[in-house]
Amino acid sequence: MTVGEGRLQRLHALDNLRAAMMWLGIVLHVAVIHMAGAQLLPWRDNQTTPVADLLVAFIHAFRMPVFFILAGFFVAMLMAQRGLAATVRHRLRRLALPFAVFWPPLFALCSVLTLLFIHRMARGTWGLDLSLAPVADETIAHGKLNTLHLWFLWLLLWLSLFTPLVQAVLQRLAPAVAPAAGRCLALLGRTPWGIAVLTMALACVGVQYGAGLVRPGNAFLPPWMEWVHNGLFYVFGLAMYAHKQVLLAHYVRRWPWYAVAGLLCFLASGMVLEPIPAASRDALPMGVRWMFSFAYNAAAWCWSFALIGVFSAYLGRPSAFMAYLADSSYWVYLVHLPMTIGFGALLFGLPWPAGMKMLLNISATTALSLASYHWLVRSTAVGVLLNGKRHTHSQGQTGARPVS
């Protein structure tokens, strides 16, 4: 395998990993509807299960960290291959324009579907009643204009635009700073003590929240905690690109170790919470908050590195099936939330087990997302907007990178 071939395979691997994390959004937003513990969203089914709580905690531990690491990686790749100005134009086309086009109809649709779901919860019938609208709180911006699940797109847009600006300033005033910082992060990302340092940085931010974790507020002006928490993963992704040969090879060799370490940290975080009543977990004692935040964020780093290693080792070769899923993943990410709400409302009140309802909702949302992508997006101008190129319905493997 030549160096060029290896580089191509690793890009396919990371592209496939990003697509898989996008698809887990469907599972996450369906599971939230059936959580038995704290209600994270205004809508909830009458059938709940602790399995849903565990599933949400598990996916949440690594999904967004992996997203931001890969986002930083691909922004660094864009800057290296196209230059700073071209990177800014690319980010505006792929992030700002889709957000401007899709956020208004998605916000309106999610608002209506939420009211329908809540009406079913409150009165057992279909209807729209603004008096039932959820009241906004300091944590989740329901009931007012917010970025919905597109908060990731919104935050990534600004991080992507700031990066070339900071890079240009550093190149002019302190050209040695960025390479030195990259070498430091690369070292931290492949040693146990380094991961402890990275984890402590996240824990210092997480303990600012009563539950010990940064919780997305979906605000157009996110608090500094969200910038720092997600920004650290993003900046690590920038460093990972500069040191990709060393880091990717390390994660390929050591992914089993990282997987086991992440599992142990995840179990430790659960053990810390176990004695705390569910109703009190949004206001943990400070000592418990520190222990939980450290263990959970350690799992986030370890599982992120494990997933990067697994996909680099086993899912790096071109595949028509994986390429199709990667091409569709941006569209799925945009439209899946209203589908999970709508199907959840349809299933509400049925005396079926929570697991069955979750499976039906995930399957229906997946099928509708794929069908709408295939017939309404893939070979249309919308596909060009999201993926940068137009495909035919029969076209197979591609190199498109939807949300890099």
C-alpha positions in Angstrom: 0.0 0.0 0.0 1.5 3.3 -1.0 1.4 6.4 1.1 -1.1 8.0 -1.2 -3.3 4.9 -1.0 -3.1 4.9 2.8 -4.1 8.5 3.0 -7.1 7.8 0.8 -8.2 4.9 2.9 -7.9 6.8 6.1 -10.1 9.6 4.6 -12.7 7.0 3.6 -12.5 5.7 7.2 -13.1 9.0 8.8 -15.8 9.9 6.3 -17.6 6.7 7.2 -17.1 7.3 10.9 -18.7 10.7 10.6 -21.7 9.3 8.7 -22.2 6.6 11.4 -22.2 9.3 14.1 -24.8 11.3 12.1 -27.0 8.2 11.9 -26.8 7.7 15.6 -28.7 10.9 16.0 -31.9 9.1 15.0 -31.3 6.5 17.7 -30.5 9.2 20.3 -33.5 11.4 19.6 -35.9 8.4 19.6 -34.4 7.1 22.9 -34.9 10.5 24.6 -38.7 10.1 24.0 -38.7 6.9 26.1 -36.3 7.8 29.0 -37.5 6.8 32.4 -35.4 9.4 34.2 -35.0 13.1 33.7 -37.1 14.6 30.9 -34.7 16.3 28.6 -37.3 17.3 26.0 -40.9 18.5 26.4 -42.3 15.5 24.6 -42.2 11.9 26.1 -44.0 8.7 25.4 -46.3 7.0 28.0 -44.1 3.9 27.8 -40.6 4.4 29.2 -37.6 2.2 29.9 -34.3 2.6 31.7 -32.6 1.1 28.7 -33.4 4.3 26.8 -31.6 6.3 29.6 -28.6 4.0 29.3 -28.6 4.3 25.5 -28.7 8.1 25.6 -25.9 8.3 28.1 -23.8 5.8 26.0 -24.3 7.6 22.7 -23.9 11.1 24.1 -20.5 10.1 25.6 -18.8 9.9 22.2 -21.1 11.1 19.4 -20.5 14.9 19.6 -16.8 14.5 20.6 -16.1 12.4 17.5 -18.1 15.0 15.4 -15.9 17.9 16.5 -12.6 16.0 16.3 -13.4 15.0 12.7 -14.7 18.6 11.9 -11.4 20.0 13.1 -9.5 17.4 11.1 -11.3 18.2 7.8 -11.0 22.0 8.3 -7.3 21.6 8.7 -7.2 19.4 5.6 -9.1 22.1 3.7 -6.7 24.8 4.8 -3.7 22.7 3.8 -5.1 21.8 0.4 -7.0 24.9 -0.6 -5.7 27.8 1.5 -7.3 30.0 4.1 -9.6 32.1 1.8 -10.9 29.1 -0.1 -11.6 27.4 3.3 -13.8 30.3 4.4 -15.7 30.2 1.1 -16.1 26.5 1.4 -17.4 26.7 5.0 -19.9 29.4 4.0 -21.3 27.2 1.2 -21.5 24.0 3.1 -22.5 25.3 6.6 -23.9 28.8 6.5 -26.0 28.4 3.4 -27.7 25.1 4.4 -28.3 26.5 7.9 -30.0 29.6 6.4 -32.1 27.5 4.0 -33.2 24.7 6.4 -33.4 26.2 9.8 -36.6 28.3 9.2 -38.8 25.4 7.9 -37.3 23.0 10.4 -38.0 25.3 13.3 -41.6 25.8 12.2 -42.2 22.1 11.6 -40.7 21.0 14.9 -42.7 23.7 16.8 -46.0 22.4 15.3 -45.1 18.7 15.8 -44.1 19.5 19.4 -47.4 21.1 20.1 -49.2 18.2 18.6 -47.3 15.7 20.7 -47.8 17.7 23.9 -51.5 18.0 23.1 -51.7 14.2 22.9 -49.8 13.9 26.2 -52.0 16.4 28.0 -55.4 15.7 26.5 -55.2 12.4 24.6 -56.3 14.0 21.4 -54.8 15.7 18.4 -54.8 19.5 18.5 -52.8 22.7 18.7 -53.0 24.8 21.9 -50.3 27.5 22.4 -51.1 27.5 26.1 -49.4 24.1 26.3 -46.2 25.4 24.7 -43.1 24.6 26.9 -41.6 27.4 28.8 -38.0 28.2 28.0 -35.5 27.4 30.7 -31.9 28.3 31.3 -30.6 24.9 29.9 -32.7 24.1 26.8 -34.1 26.9 24.8 -37.5 25.5 24.1 -40.3 27.9 23.6 -38.2 30.5 21.9 -36.1 30.9 18.8 -33.2 28.5 19.0 -31.0 26.4 16.7 -32.7 23.1 17.4 -30.5 20.1 16.7 -28.6 22.3 14.3 -26.7 23.8 17.2 -23.7 21.7 16.0 -23.9 23.2 12.5 -24.1 26.7 14.0 -21.2 26.2 16.4 -19.1 24.5 13.8 -19.7 27.3 11.3 -18.2 29.9 13.6 -15.3 27.6 14.7 -14.6 27.0 11.0 -14.6 30.7 10.2 -12.4 31.6 13.2 -9.8 29.0 12.4 -8.4 30.5 9.2 -8.5 34.0 10.8 -6.5 32.8 13.8 -4.2 30.8 11.6 -3.5 33.9 9.5 -2.7 36.0 12.6 -0.4 33.4 14.0 1.4 32.9 10.7 2.1 36.6 10.7 2.9 37.3 14.4 3.9 34.0 16.0 4.5 31.3 13.4 5.9 28.8 15.9 2.8 28.8 18.2 0.5 26.7 16.1 3.0 23.9 15.4 4.1 23.8 19.0 0.5 23.6 20.3 -0.2 20.9 17.7 2.8 18.8 18.9 1.6 19.2 22.5 -2.0 18.1 21.8 -0.7 15.2 19.7 1.4 14.0 22.6 -1.5 14.4 25.0 -3.7 12.4 22.7 -1.6 9.3 22.8 -0.5 8.9 26.5 -2.6 8.0 29.6 -1.4 11.1 31.5 -2.1 13.2 28.4 -5.7 11.9 28.3 -6.0 12.7 32.0 -4.9 16.3 31.3 -7.5 16.6 28.4 -10.2 15.1 30.6 -9.4 17.5 33.5 -9.8 20.5 31.1 -13.3 19.2 30.2 -14.2 18.5 33.8 -13.3 22.0 34.8 -16.0 23.2 32.4 -18.5 20.4 33.1 -18.7 21.1 36.8 -20.1 24.6 36.0 -23.4 22.7 35.3 -25.4 21.1 38.1 -25.4 17.7 36.4 -21.6 17.8 35.9 -21.9 17.9 32.1 -22.1 20.6 29.4 -25.6 20.5 28.1 -26.3 22.1 24.7 -28.6 25.1 25.1 -29.4 25.4 21.4 -28.9 29.2 21.7 -27.7 31.4 18.9 -25.2 32.9 21.4 -23.9 29.8 23.2 -22.4 30.3 26.7 -18.6 30.1 27.0 -18.8 26.6 28.4 -20.1 25.2 25.2 -17.4 26.9 23.2 -14.6 25.6 25.4 -16.0 22.1 25.7 -16.7 21.5 22.0 -13.8 23.7 20.9 -11.2 21.4 22.7 -12.3 18.4 20.7 -12.3 20.6 17.5 -8.8 21.9 18.2 -7.6 18.4 18.9 -8.9 17.5 15.4 -6.8 20.3 13.9 -3.8 18.8 15.6 -4.7 15.3 14.6 -4.5 16.3 10.9 -1.0 17.8 11.3 0.1 14.6 13.1 -2.2 12.1 11.3 0.5 9.6 10.4 1.5 9.1 14.1 -1.9 9.5 15.7 -4.0 7.4 13.3 -1.4 4.6 13.4 -1.4 4.7 17.2 -5.2 4.5 17.4 -5.3 1.6 14.9 -2.9 -0.3 17.2 -4.4 0.7 20.5 -8.1 0.9 19.8 -9.0 -2.2 22.0 -7.2 -0.6 24.9 -9.1 2.7 24.4 -12.4 0.8 24.1 -11.9 -1.0 27.3 -10.6 2.1 29.1 -13.7 4.0 27.9 -16.0 1.3 29.1 -14.4 1.3 32.6 -14.7 5.1 32.8 -18.3 4.9 31.7 -19.1 2.3 34.3 -17.3 4.4 36.9 -19.4 7.4 36.0 -22.6 5.3 36.5 -21.3 4.0 39.8 -20.8 7.6 41.0 -24.4 8.5 40.1 -26.0 5.3 41.4 -26.5 6.5 45.1 -28.0 9.8 43.9 -31.8 9.9 43.4 -32.8 10.5 39.8 -34.7 13.7 40.9 -31.5 15.2 42.4 -29.1 14.5 39.5 -29.5 18.0 38.0 -28.0 19.4 41.2 -25.2 17.1 42.2 -22.9 17.9 45.2 -19.7 19.4 44.0 -17.5 16.4 45.0 -19.8 14.0 43.1 -20.0 16.4 40.2 -16.2 16.4 39.8 -15.9 12.6 40.0 -18.8 12.1 37.5 -17.6 14.7 35.1 -14.0 13.4 35.1 -15.1 9.8 34.5 -17.6 10.6 31.9 -15.3 12.9 29.9 -12.5 10.3 30.1 -14.9 7.9 28.5 -15.6 10.5 25.8 -11.9 10.8 24.9 -11.2 7.1 25.1 -14.1 6.0 23.0 -13.5 8.7 20.4 -9.9 7.4 19.9 -11.2 3.8 19.9 -13.7 4.6 17.1 -11.2 6.5 15.0 -8.9 3.4 15.3 -11.6 0.9 14.5 -12.8 2.7 11.4 -9.3 3.4 10.3 -8.4 -0.3 10.7 -11.5 -1.9 9.2 -13.6 0.6 7.3 -11.0 2.5 5.3 -11.6 0.9 1.9 -14.0 2.5 -0.7 -17.5 1.0 -0.5 -20.5 1.9 -2.6 -22.9 1.2 0.3 -20.9 3.2 2.9 -20.4 6.0 0.4 -24.1 6.2 -0.2 -24.8 6.4 3.5 -22.1 9.1 3.8 -23.7 11.1 1.0 -27.1 10.9 2.6 -25.9 11.6 6.2 -26.0 15.4 5.9 -29.6 15.3 4.8 -30.5 12.7 7.5 -28.9 14.9 10.1 -31.0 17.9 9.0 -34.4 16.3 8.7 -34.5 13.4 11.2 -35.6 15.4 14.3 -39.1 16.4 13.1 -39.6 12.8 11.9 -38.8 11.3 15.3 -41.2 13.8 16.9 -44.0 13.0 14.4 -43.7 9.3 14.6 -43.4 9.5 18.3 -46.7 11.4 18.5 -48.3 8.8 16.3 -47.2 6.0 18.6 -48.1 7.8 21.8 -50.8 6.1 23.8 -50.4 2.7 22.2 -50.0 0.0 24.8 -46.9 -1.4 23.2 -43.5 -1.9 25.0 -41.1 1.0 24.9 -38.5 -1.1 23.0 -41.0 -1.9 20.2 -42.0 1.7 19.9 -38.3 2.8 19.7 -37.6 0.2 17.0 -40.6 1.3 15.0 -39.7 5.0 15.2 -36.1 4.4 14.3 -37.1 2.2 11.4 -39.7 4.6 10.1 -37.5 7.7 10.5 -34.6 5.9 8.7 -36.8 4.7 5.9 -38.4 8.1 5.3 -35.0 9.9 5.5 -33.4 7.5 3.0 -36.4 7.6 0.6 -36.6 11.4 0.7 -32.9 11.7 0.1 -32.9 9.3 -2.8 -35.9 10.8 -4.6 -35.8 14.5 -3.5 -32.2 15.3 -2.8 -29.5 13.0 -4.4 -29.9 14.1 -8.0 -31.3 17.6 -7.4 -29.9 21.0 -6.5 -30.4 20.2 -2.9 -27.8 17.5 -3.2 -25.4 19.9 -4.8 -26.0 22.3 -1.8 -25.3 19.6 0.8 -22.7 17.5 -0.9 -21.1 19.8 -3.5 -22.0 17.5 -6.4 -25.1 16.0 -8.1 -25.5 12.3 -8.2 -27.7 10.1 -10.4 -30.0 7.6 -8.6 -27.8 4.7 -9.7 -24.5 6.3 -8.9 -22.4 4.4 -6.4 -19.2 5.2 -4.6 -18.2 8.8 -4.2 -15.7 10.9 -2.3 -18.2 13.5 -1.1 -17.8 14.8 2.5 -21.1 16.3 3.6 -20.2 18.2 6.8 -16.4 18.4 6.9 
